[in-house]
Amino acid sequence: MTHSANLPPVDRDDAVAFLQTLVRLNTVNPPGHESLAADVIEARLAPLGFAVERLRAETSRDCLIATLRGTAGRPVLVFNGHTDTLPVSPSWTRDPFAANVEGDLLYGNGIRDMKAGVAAFVLVAESFARNPGTLRGTLVLQAVADETSGGTKGTGYLFEQEKLAGDFAVVCEPTGIDVYTAHRGIMWFELIVNGTAAHSGRPWLGVNAIAKVSDIIQKIRLSLGPVFAARTHPRLPSPSINFGKIEGGAKENVVAAWCRLAFDRRMLPGEEFEQAEREIRDVIQAVREQDTERWTFEFRRTLAIPGVEINPQERIVQECQRAYKEVTGEESRIGCTSGFEDAHWFVRAGIPTAMFGPYVYSRWEGEQRFYSESAKPDEHISISQWLTGIHVYQQIAKNLLG
């Protein structure tokens, strides 16, 4: 593999083989099994002198922290990425865990989101470890669990254990060639409606819980849709709701006595959890109060992650842009993601943070601004672009820690 001047070399074939090893691990969340990835990463880093620590919120769900201390110790730069992946889409035309190479493309479930990012910063750290004396500051790698389900058993667990420390952090999610400085928050809710069972030949003797949930869904869309559309942000899309899972009833010819709905509410930075929950609860209560049939409901919040907004003038943001230009000669702009990432944990810990994954060469424009290949069938990366992304991460570390 070629490399930029004054950057330690990374072997191309070894790099690709390492990424393939990570992709071939089934770490779909749930259940996760991120310890599989931690084992592979530790086996590479420990012999090179890294101090390796593993923490787990649950069995088989390890977070790995690997530290390479430079000659002076400071500053401290953290590279963070998750090793869990989203479930496999049923529309794959290739084996999602084979990590097959076709020309310049490498296919695999979770390769963009985000095993390519994790592999990249591991390879960067290795390249410095093999060239002692090239770092004055300290490089910290965090390969974490559970990000795709909110991160509470991953970076959030490290936050609770007071393991988030450093002068700068880069969350290495795929951002295209832009540096992201904002992401939306998320709330997950569970609604259970309890009706009354009856034979479908006499449905008037029962109360159909599935029908009531259907009424609630329609009312939320009609009542809150315009409210959300009116809440705007200069870079992020407006708040939104996705009704993700519904189940209930016992049989086709029995009036459904219960129904469970699980759904997702996306938040703008600054929106308050309590208000968002109250808005939805008020709609549910209004549907029940206007109904002549008797039924009850249970409504609870199951996850709450705040949105985040980072000052584009933060040094780490500018250092990401600087490194990208030094390696490629191109400009890296400021962007954002409509999803959520683990950046908010670092911001809450008081660590200047940027979201930057230059291993996917896309620049979102217009309606494609928030587009991502994550969770789509035949997820892949360009190997040549990924190798350039590795150089960019090397340059960030060299500029800050060299």
N, C-alpha and C positions, 0 to 999 in steps of 0.2 A: 504494500500500500504506500502510495506517495504521501508526503507530509509537508506541511508548511515549514518555512525556514525557522530555525530555533525552537521548534517543537519536538519533543521526544517522539520517536517512531512508534507506530502501532502496526502489527502484522495483519494484513487484510484477511488471509485465509483463517488465521486463528480467531479474528474478530467475528467473521461470519459463522464459524463453527460454534463459537460461544453463544451467539444470538440464537442459532438454531437449537442449541441445548435448552435455552430458556423457553423458547416457543413450544418445544415438545412436551414441556411439563403442563399437565392439566391443572391449572389454578383458577378455574372458573369459580366465581363467587356469586351465590353460595355453592359449596361450602368453603372454598378458598384453598386450603392446603398450601398456603404460601411458604411454609417451612421447606418445601421441596426446592423452591428457588433460593431460599436463604442458605441451604446446604451447598448448592452449586456455587454461589457467590463466595461463601466463606472458604470453600476449598481452593479458590483461586487467590484470594486476598491474604489469608492467614500466613502462607509461606513467604509472602513478600514483606512481612513486618507490620502489617496493619493490626491495630488493636481492634478486635472484633467483639461486639456485645450483641446478645440476642435477647429480646423481650417478647413476651406473648400475653395477649389478653385472653386467648383461648388456646386449647391444645391444637397443634398443627398449624397455627396461624402466626408464625414468628415474624417479627420485625428485626431486621439486621442493621446495626450501626457499625460502620468500619471507619476508623480514623487513621489518617496518615499525617503525622506531626512533622512540620517543617523545622528548619533550623532555629527560627525565632519564635515559633508557636502562634503568632498572630500576624494578620487577621485570620479569622476562621470562616471558611466558605463551605456551605452545606449544599450538596446535590441531593434532591429528594425525588423518589419515584415509587410507584406501587407495582407489585408483582401479581396482584389478582387481576382477573379479566372478566369481561361481561360474558354471558352465555353465548353459545354458538348459534348463529342464525341457521334456520333450516334450509336456507337457499344456497349454501356453499356448494361449489362445483369441484372443490379440491378437499383433500383431507386437512382439516383445520389444525391438526397437531403434527403434521408431517414436516413442516418447515421446508417445503420444497423450493428450490431456486429455479426460476425460468428466466434465462437471460440476466437482466439486471434487477429482476424483481424477486423478493423473498416473501412467501405467503405464510400466514399463520394467524390463528385467533389471538387477539390481543397484542399483535406485534406493533401496531401504532399506539394503542392505548393499553400499556405503554412499555412493553418489554424492550423495544428498540431504545427507548430513552434510558432505561435502567442499564442495559448492556453498554450503552455509550458512556455513561459516567463511570462505570466500573472499569472499562478499558482505558479511559482517561487517567484514572487514579493509578492503574497498573503502570502506565507509561511513565509517570513521574516517580513511582516507587522504584522502577528499574534504573532510574537515573538520579541517584542520591545527590542531594545538594541543590537540586533545581527549584525546590520550594523553600521559602522562608516561612510563610504562613502555613496553616493547617487545613487539610482537606477532609471533610466528613461526608461519608456516603450513607444515605438512609434508603434501604430497600424495604418498603412497608407493605402491610396487609390492608385489605378492606376498603380501599378508597372508593371502589365502585358502589359500595353500599353506605357511603357517608364518612368512612374513615375513622369511626369511633374506636375500632379495634386495631387501628394502624397508627397514622400520624396523630390522631386524637388521643390514642393511648400513650404515645410518647409525650404529648403535651401534658396529660394528667400526671405522668411520672416525672415531669420536669426534665425531660431529656432533649427538649428543643433549645439549643443554645448555639450562638454563632454571631458573626458580624454581618454576614450576607447569606441569603438562601436563594437557590434556583430550583423551582419545581419544574421538572423536565418533561412535562406533558407535551404532546405534539401541538405546536402553535403555528405551524407554517414558518414563514421567515419573519414574522412579526413577534414582538415581545408583548405579552399580554399583561395588562395591569388592572383588570377587573373581571370578576365572575359573579354570576347570580347565586343567590342562596337557594335553599330547598327546605321544604317541610313535607313530611309524609304523614298521612292520616289513615285511620281505619274507622269505618262506619259500619255498625251492625244494626240492622233493622229487625225487630221481632214482631211478626204478625200472628196469624192464627191458622192452623192447618184445617183443611176440610177436603172432602172428595171433590174432584174436578167436575163431577156431575152436578154438584150443588155448591158452586164457588161462592154464592152469596152468603154461605154460612162461615166462610173464612175471610181472612185478610191477607192478601198476597204481598209478602215482604219484597219480592223481586220487583213488583210493580211500583211499590213505594220508592225503592232505590232509583228506579227509572225516572219517576217524577222528580226526585231530588236532583239527579244529574241534569235534567233539562232545566230546572229552575236555577241551578248554579250557573249554567252556561248563559241563560238569558239575563240573570240579575247581575252577575259579577263580570261577565265578558266585557261589557262597556266600561265598567269601573277599571278593570285591568288595562284596557286599551288606552285609557286617559292618563295612566301613570307611565311616564316616559323617562328615558335616560339618554344622554348624548351618544353613548356607545353600545349599551346593552339593549336587548329586546325587552318589551313590556312583560309584566308578570303573566304567568300562564298556569293552567291546570291540565293535568293528564290523568284520566281515569284508567288506571293500569291493570286492575284485576278485580273480577267479580265472581262470586260463587254463592250458591244457596239452594234451598229446596231439597226435596227428597226423591221425587219421581215425577214423571210427566203428568200423571193423573191425580196428583196431590197438590193442593194450594200450598205455595211455599210459605212455611212458617218463619223462615229466617233468610237473611241475605247479608253477605259481607262484601263491602266495597273498599278497596285500597287505592289511594290516589296520591298524586304528587303535585305540590304547589311550588312554583318557582318564584323567587323573591328578588327584588331589586335591593342593592345596598341601601341601608337606612330603613327599610320596612321592618316593622316590629312583629315578632312572632305572635304576641297576644292579640294584636289587631287582626292579623291574617286569620287566626283561628276563630276569632269572634265573628268575623264576616261570614265564614262558612257555616258556623253553628247557627247564626241568626237565620240563614236561608233554610236550613234543615228544620228549625223550629217553626218557621213560617209555613212550610209545607204541611207539617203535622197539625198545626192549629187550624188551618183552612180545610182540613180533611174531615169528612163526616164519619170515617171509619176510625177505630181505635187501634193504635199501634205505638210501640216504644222504640227508642233508639239509644245506642251507645256510641259515643264519638270521642276519639282520643288521638293525640299526636304521638307518632312513633319515631320521628326523627326531625331535628331542626338544625340546619347549618346556615349561618349568616352569609349574605353576599359580602363581597370585599371590593374595595377600590384603593389602588396603590398610586401614589404620586408618580407620574412619569419622570419627574426630576430626581427620583431616588438614584443614588449612585449605581446600585446593582442593575437597575433598568438600563441606565446609560452604558454601563460596562458590557451588558449583553449586546447592545446595538454596536458599540465600538468593536467588540471582538468579531461580530459577524462581518462588518465592513472590512476589517483587517484581513480576514481569511478569504472572503469572496469578492471584495470590491464593490458590493451592492449595499444599498441602504436597507435597514430594518426599521419598520414603522411601529407605532403603538397600536395594539389591538386588544381584544377581549374575547371571552368565551361565554356562550349562552348557558353552558352547563355549570358545574362547580368543580373545583379542584381542591387540593390540600393546602393551597396558599393561605387560606384564612387562619389556619392553625399557627403558622409562622407570624402572621401579622398580629394575631392575638398575643403571641409570645414576645412581641416587640422587636422582631428581626426584620430588617429591610429585605424585601422579597420581590422576585420577578418570576413570571411563568414563561418559560422559553424552551421550545423543542424544535430546533432548526433542522431536524432530520426528515422533515416532510416539506418539500419545496412547493408550497402553495401560498398565494396571497389572496385572501378572501375579498371579493368585490361584490357590491350590491347585495342582492338577495342571497348570494353564496357566502356572505360574510361569516356566518356561523356554521357553515357546512363542515362535516367531519366524516371520515370513513369508519370511525369507531362503531363496532357492533354490526357493521354491514357485512354481507357475504364476501368471501374472497379478500379479506383484509390483507394489505401488503404494504411494503415499503420499497423504494428504490435503494439498492445497496450503495450505489455511488453517492447518492444524496445523503444517505446515513453516514457514510465515511466522512463526508465534508462536515456534517453536524458534529462528529467526534472532534474534528479539528477546531470547530468553534468553541466547544466546551473546553478543550485544551487551552485555547487562547484566553478564555475568561479566567481560568485558573492561573495561567502564567501572569496575566496582567494584574490580578489581585494579590496573588500569593508569591510570585516569583521574585 
